[in-house]
Amino acid sequence: MKHIPRKRFGQHFLSDAGIIDGIVREIAPQPGQPVVEIGPGLAALTQPLVERLGRLTVIELDRDLARRLREHPQLQVIESDVLRVDFTALAAELGVPRLRVVGNLPYNISTPILFHLLNHVGAVQDQHFMLQKEVIDRMVAAPATSDYGRLSVMLQWRYEMANVLFVPPESFDPPPRVDSAVVRMVPLAAPPALSVALLEELVQVAFSQRRKLLRHTLGRWLEARGYGGVFDTQRRAEEVPVGDYVALAQAL
């Protein structure tokens, strides 16, 4: 029986064999590696992955799809909202220090998923995700560009990232109204020591009015905290490199 894509789950199923091969090449799965796939859907990526790995853990929210996936003996199926999955506990359950995480993420909740995984980054070896191209452009953006923003800073302080593959709408059924791409995210081996909550708060304040000079937003926030150090607030939020935000969070 044909599965009808569900709009509320943001379902767009990958159907282009050439693109699927390209994604698998970028992931480069090796036999026995602990790989977790988010949103396997109709198993377009799942099948070539499990053929190379031998075993694969998949996270699927759609009850009908989860039932189909359970028929595959080499799959461990977690029927759940990915935002409720504890990836640190999952790595421990699989008996490995770190997981490789892959998936065609639902575009309507891709940013919350990225931030959820950031909380479990210590248990992750690398991540390969298909996302809206516009989101990946923001993730990998350099300072002083229109795409550079809160998402850029909050991910770049912790990951090396690269846009590795362009995916046009016609690669899906049904085709989305946007271009897609695949991003590679590798956690930094020696990340800076800081309070993530503090970095998140100051970056949110900085980008709350991105067209204004920082003295109107972050400057006032720093004054309220009694910060006596040196930080140039005669810049706009998008002109400040990630390293400067990180240094400020550490100084605070």
Secondary structure, 3 states (H helix, E strand, C coil): CCCCCCHHHCCCEECCHHHHHHHHHHHCCCCCCCEEEECCCCCCCHHHHHHHHCCEEEEECCHHHHHHHCCCCCEEEEECCHHHCCHHHHHHHCCCCCEEEEEECCHHHHHHHHHHHHCCHHHEEEEEEEEEHHHHHHHHCCCCCCCCCHHHHHHHCCEEEEEEEEECHHHEECCCCCCEEEEEEEECCCCCCCCHHHHHHHHHHHHHHCCCEHHHCHHHHHHHCCCCCCCCCCCEHHHCCHHHHHHHHHHC
